[in-house]
Amino acid sequence: MRFLPLLALATVGGLLSQPALAEGDNGIEHLTSETNFSTVVRQLNDALDDNGLSLMATVNHGQNAANNDLELAPTMTFIFGNPKAGTPMMQCQGSVALDLPQKMVVRETDDGVRLEWNDPHYLAERHGLEGCDLPLDNIAGVLNDVAERAAQ
């Protein structure tokens, strides 16, 4: 089965809220969903495909923990991207390759299934991409769309 990255949605009264920066303003956006983990993973895969994003790898942290007699709530990292978006960022500043391809974490919490991803504006600041003409708002919009669709 192929898995794609998930984004977190915050719920308010059972409704999905807009993505929000995590505490500490560290560039992590998130959403929380009341939908079950496996459905969010499936919907994330579909949303990635529909947005033309290529899944490069998944890391099943929960399974890796269990394989080593450790406990961890279901947690997966999805690594995905689109070279048409990422390559110009790396051409601007090679160090951004440390944070690309994009990653999304999907994890089960007491509050629901949380999706988390890096805000591309934060990555631009972190790597000094301000002087480059990059479609950061478009990239952020795609990531938000993917997360919202996964969390439905």
MITI-354858 format. One record per atom (N, C-alpha, C): residue in three letters; x, y, z. Coordinates in steps of 0.02 Angstrom, whole numbers, padded with zeros to 5 digits, always signed. Each point is the difference from the previous one (the first is absolute). Layout:
BEGIN
ALAXYZ
...
***
This chain:
BEGIN
MET+00042-00059+00000
MET-00042+00059+00000
MET+00044+00062+00000
ARG-00018+00049-00039
ARG+00039+00062-00005
ARG-00030+00052+00047
PHE+00042+00033+00038
PHE-00023+00052+00047
PHE+00029+00067-00020
LEU-00039+00052+00013
LEU+00023+00068-00013
LEU-00002+00040+00064
PRO+00034+00057+00003
PRO+00005+00041+00061
PRO-00067+00027+00023
LEU-00004+00008+00065
LEU-00061+00026+00030
LEU+00013+00066+00034
LEU-00052+00042+00003
LEU+00004+00064+00033
LEU-00050+00002+00056
ALA+00014+00037+00053
ALA-00043+00001+00058
ALA-00053+00054-00004
LEU-00060-00015+00024
LEU-00055+00048+00001
LEU-00024+00008+00072
ALA-00009+00061+00021
ALA-00026+00012+00067
ALA-00076+00002-00003
THR-00033-00031+00048
THR-00072-00001+00000
THR-00027+00047+00053
VAL-00056+00030-00017
VAL-00035+00044+00047
VAL-00073-00020-00006
GLY-00026-00031+00052
GLY-00070-00021-00001
GLY-00014-00049-00056
GLY+00049-00044-00016
GLY-00010-00049-00051
GLY+00013+00026-00071
LEU+00016+00064-00007
LEU+00015+00028-00065
LEU+00075+00009-00008
LEU+00024-00004-00061
LEU+00071+00009-00012
LEU+00016+00074+00003
SER+00056+00016+00030
SER+00022+00070+00003
SER+00056+00011-00051
GLN+00017+00062-00011
GLN+00054+00017-00045
GLN+00066-00023+00031
PRO+00050-00016-00043
PRO+00066-00018+00027
PRO+00027+00056+00044
ALA+00037-00019+00050
ALA+00027+00049+00046
ALA+00072-00016+00016
LEU+00040+00051+00011
LEU+00069-00012+00021
LEU-00001-00028+00070
ALA+00043-00048+00011
ALA+00005-00031+00066
ALA+00029+00050+00049
GLU-00009-00015+00065
GLU+00028+00043+00051
GLU+00075+00009-00011
GLY+00025+00058+00016
GLY+00070+00014-00007
GLY+00017+00026-00069
ASP-00049+00006-00044
ASP+00009+00027-00067
ASP+00061-00030-00034
ASN+00004-00067+00002
ASN+00057-00034-00028
ASN-00010-00024-00072
GLY-00050+00027-00034
GLY-00011-00016-00070
GLY-00037-00064-00013
ILE-00027-00030+00051
ILE-00038-00062-00009
ILE-00074+00017-00001
GLU-00032-00017-00055
GLU-00072+00009-00005
GLU-00033-00067+00016
HIS-00062+00003+00022
HIS-00033-00063+00018
HIS-00076+00006-00006
LEU-00030-00057-00007
LEU-00073-00009+00002
LEU-00014-00063+00039
THR-00058-00003+00031
THR-00020-00061+00035
THR-00067-00022-00029
SER-00005-00065-00011
SER-00060-00029-00030
SER-00032-00049+00049
GLU-00066-00003-00002
GLU-00036-00050+00039
GLU-00007-00065-00039
THR+00024-00002-00062
THR-00002-00060-00041
THR+00054-00048+00023
ASN-00012-00066-00008
ASN+00048-00049+00025
ASN+00065+00002-00041
PHE+00052-00025+00031
PHE+00068+00004-00027
PHE+00005-00030-00070
SER-00025-00061-00010
SER+00008-00032-00065
SER-00038+00037-00055
THR-00057+00030+00016
THR-00037+00038-00050
THR+00038+00064-00018
VAL+00029+00033+00050
VAL+00039+00060-00013
VAL+00060-00017-00046
VAL+00032-00055+00014
VAL+00057-00022-00041
VAL-00023-00012-00072
ARG-00055-00035-00008
ARG-00026-00014-00068
ARG-00018+00065-00035
GLN-00034+00045+00035
GLN-00021+00063-00030
GLN+00060+00045-00016
LEU+00051-00006+00040
LEU+00062+00037-00014
LEU+00032-00024-00064
ASN+00003-00065-00009
ASN+00027-00028-00061
ASN-00038+00026-00061
ASP-00066+00000+00005
ASP-00042+00025-00055
ASP+00013+00074-00013
ALA+00004+00039+00053
ALA+00010+00073-00006
ALA+00068+00015-00032
LEU+00050-00038+00018
LEU+00067+00010-00030
LEU-00003-00014-00075
ASP-00030-00057-00017
ASP-00007-00017-00071
ASP-00037+00054-00038
ASP-00056+00021+00028
ASP-00042+00050-00034
ASP+00035+00067-00009
ASN+00050+00014+00043
ASN+00037+00063-00005
ASN+00066-00007-00038
GLY+00011-00058-00031
GLY+00060-00010-00040
GLY+00063-00005+00040
LEU-00005-00022+00063
LEU+00058-00007+00043
LEU+00023-00073+00000
SER+00065-00010-00005
SER+00028-00068-00002
SER+00020-00022+00070
LEU-00025-00057+00020
LEU+00020-00030+00064
LEU+00067-00034-00010
MET+00049+00019+00040
MET+00067-00028-00006
MET+00013-00054+00051
ALA-00030+00008+00060
ALA+00011-00049+00053
ALA-00051+00011+00056
THR-00010-00052+00038
THR-00038+00006+00062
THR+00041-00034+00054
VAL-00006+00026+00060
VAL+00032-00030+00058
VAL-00054-00015+00050
ASN-00009-00063+00016
ASN-00051-00020+00048
ASN+00034-00006+00069
HIS+00001+00055+00035
HIS+00034+00003+00065
HIS-00032-00048+00051
GLY-00066-00004-00002
GLY-00035-00045+00046
GLY+00020-00072-00010
GLN+00002-00022-00063
GLN+00020-00069-00015
GLN+00073-00011+00018
ASN+00043+00050-00015
ASN+00070-00007+00017
ASN+00009-00007+00076
ALA-00039+00038+00038
ALA+00004-00006+00073
ALA-00022-00070+00022
ALA-00056-00024-00027
ALA-00026-00067+00019
ALA+00051-00054-00018
ASN+00034+00008-00056
ASN+00050-00050-00021
ASN+00059-00003+00049
ASN+00005+00050+00043
ASN+00054+00003+00050
ASN-00028-00003+00071
ASP-00060-00029+00007
ASP-00032-00008+00065
ASP-00010+00066+00037
LEU-00014+00053-00038
LEU-00015+00065+00028
LEU-00071+00019-00020
GLU-00029+00046+00039
GLU-00068+00022-00015
GLU+00000+00071-00026
LEU-00039+00012-00052
LEU-00009+00066-00028
LEU-00068+00000-00034
ALA-00039+00051+00013
ALA-00064+00006-00035
ALA+00013+00000-00075
PRO-00050-00020-00040
PRO+00009+00001-00072
PRO+00029+00067-00023
THR+00057-00003-00032
THR+00036+00060-00023
THR+00036-00017-00065
MET-00012+00041-00051
MET+00034-00010-00064
MET+00024+00067-00027
THR+00058-00002-00032
THR+00026+00058-00036
THR-00004-00016-00074
PHE-00028+00047-00037
PHE-00005-00006-00073
PHE+00047+00051-00031
ILE+00041-00023-00047
ILE+00049+00043-00033
ILE-00021+00004-00073
PHE-00013+00062-00023
PHE-00029+00009-00066
PHE+00021+00067-00029
GLY-00014+00010-00062
GLY+00016+00065-00028
GLY-00016+00005-00074
ASN+00021+00056-00028
ASN-00007+00015-00070
ASN+00063+00038-00020
PRO+00042-00030-00042
PRO+00063+00034-00019
PRO-00010+00070-00029
LYS-00058+00013-00030
LYS-00012+00066-00028
LYS-00005+00053+00054
ALA-00018-00021+00061
ALA-00003+00046+00057
ALA+00065-00001+00040
GLY+00026-00059+00012
GLY+00059-00006+00042
GLY+00066+00021-00032
THR+00007-00015-00064
THR+00064+00015-00034
THR+00016+00075+00001
PRO-00048+00044-00016
PRO+00016+00072+00003
PRO+00021+00022+00071
MET-00028-00031+00050
MET+00020+00017+00069
MET+00072-00020+00011
MET+00019-00060-00023
MET+00068-00023+00009
MET+00049+00038-00044
GLN-00023+00023-00059
GLN+00043+00041-00042
GLN+00015+00067+00034
CYS-00048+00025+00037
CYS+00008+00063+00036
CYS+00050-00009+00058
GLN-00008-00054+00037
GLN+00044-00012+00058
GLN+00002-00076+00012
GLY+00057-00028-00013
GLY+00007-00073+00005
GLY-00016-00030+00067
SER+00007+00038+00054
SER-00012-00029+00066
SER-00073-00019+00011
VAL-00046+00026-00041
VAL-00070-00018+00009
VAL-00011-00074-00015
ALA+00048-00032-00033
ALA-00004-00073-00012
ALA-00001-00038+00066
LEU+00022+00031+00054
LEU-00006-00032+00066
LEU-00073-00012+00019
ASP-00044+00043-00024
ASP-00071-00003+00018
ASP-00045-00023-00057
LEU+00029-00013-00058
LEU-00038-00025-00057
LEU+00024-00069-00018
PRO-00042-00043-00025
PRO-00070+00011-00016
PRO-00041+00015+00063
GLN-00059+00024-00012
GLN-00047+00017+00054
GLN-00017-00063+00039
LYS-00014+00010+00064
LYS-00021-00056+00042
LYS-00065+00019+00036
MET-00041-00050+00011
MET-00059+00007+00041
MET-00002-00058+00048
VAL-00016+00016+00061
VAL-00007-00051+00052
VAL-00074-00009+00014
VAL-00021-00062+00005
VAL-00067-00017+00021
VAL+00007-00042+00063
ARG-00033+00023+00053
ARG+00007-00037+00063
ARG-00064+00002+00039
GLU-00012-00055+00035
GLU-00060-00005+00041
GLU+00014+00031+00068
THR-00045+00045+00022
THR+00007+00032+00065
THR-00065-00009+00039
ASP-00001+00021+00062
ASP-00061-00002+00040
ASP-00054+00044-00028
ASP+00019+00050-00040
ASP-00048+00048-00028
ASP-00022-00018-00071
GLY+00027-00053-00028
GLY-00016-00019-00068
GLY+00064-00014-00040
VAL-00007-00005-00065
VAL+00057-00013-00043
VAL+00028+00068-00021
ARG+00063+00011+00017
ARG+00032+00064-00012
ARG+00045-00005-00061
LEU-00006+00049-00044
LEU+00043+00006-00059
LEU+00045+00061+00011
GLU+00065-00008-00015
GLU+00048+00054+00011
GLU+00047+00005-00060
TRP+00017+00063-00018
TRP+00045+00011-00056
TRP+00035+00067+00008
ASN+00054+00009-00036
ASN+00039+00062+00002
ASN-00033+00054-00044
ASP-00007+00059+00028
ASP-00024+00058-00037
ASP+00055+00021-00049
PRO-00015+00003-00066
PRO+00053+00019-00048
PRO+00027+00070+00011
HIS-00040+00045+00029
HIS+00025+00067+00016
HIS+00053-00004+00055
TYR-00010-00044+00047
TYR+00050-00011+00053
TYR+00065-00028-00030
LEU-00007-00048-00047
LEU+00059-00028-00032
LEU+00038+00055-00038
ALA-00038+00044-00033
ALA+00032+00054-00037
ALA+00039+00045+00047
GLU-00029+00014+00058
GLU+00036+00042+00049
GLU+00060-00037+00028
ARG-00009-00064+00016
ARG+00054-00040+00029
ARG+00060-00004-00046
HIS-00013-00005-00065
HIS+00054-00010-00048
HIS+00018+00063-00041
GLY-00029+00057+00018
GLY+00017+00062-00033
GLY-00022+00004-00073
LEU-00062-00020-00013
LEU-00026+00000-00069
LEU-00038+00063-00017
GLU+00002+00050+00044
GLU-00040+00060-00010
GLU+00014+00036-00066
GLY+00061-00003-00025
GLY+00018+00035-00061
GLY-00020-00035-00064
CYS-00029-00059+00006
CYS-00018-00039-00059
CYS-00075+00007-00014
ASP-00017-00002-00062
ASP-00070+00004-00020
ASP-00030-00071+00000
LEU-00027-00019+00057
LEU-00026-00068+00010
LEU-00075+00003+00014
PRO-00038-00049-00023
PRO-00073+00000+00010
PRO-00019-00030+00069
LEU+00027+00030+00053
LEU-00010-00028+00067
LEU-00074-00002+00020
ASP-00039+00050-00019
ASP-00071-00001+00016
ASP-00035-00057-00035
ASN+00019-00014-00062
ASN-00030-00056-00036
ASN+00018-00066+00032
ILE+00063-00008+00019
ILE+00023-00061+00032
ILE-00038-00010+00066
ALA-00005+00054+00040
ALA-00037-00004+00063
ALA-00072-00020-00012
GLY-00030+00028-00052
GLY-00070-00016-00016
GLY-00009-00073-00018
VAL+00046-00028-00038
VAL-00004-00071-00019
VAL+00006-00043+00063
LEU+00048+00016+00043
LEU+00009-00039+00061
LEU-00062+00004+00044
ASN-00028+00059+00006
ASN-00062+00007+00040
ASN-00056-00040-00030
ASP-00007+00002-00066
ASP-00053-00038-00034
ASP+00009-00075+00012
VAL+00061-00024-00007
VAL+00014-00071+00010
VAL-00020-00020+00072
ALA+00020+00040+00048
ALA-00015-00016+00069
ALA-00075+00001+00014
GLU-00034+00050-00025
GLU-00072+00006+00012
GLU-00037-00059-00032
ARG+00020-00019-00060
ARG-00033-00056-00033
ARG+00014-00065+00037
ALA+00061-00008+00025
ALA+00017-00060+00037
ALA-00039-00006+00064
ALA-00013+00056+00031
ALA-00032+00002+00066
ALA-00076-00006-00001
GLN-00030+00003-00058
GLN-00073-00002-00005
GLN-00030-00064+00027
***
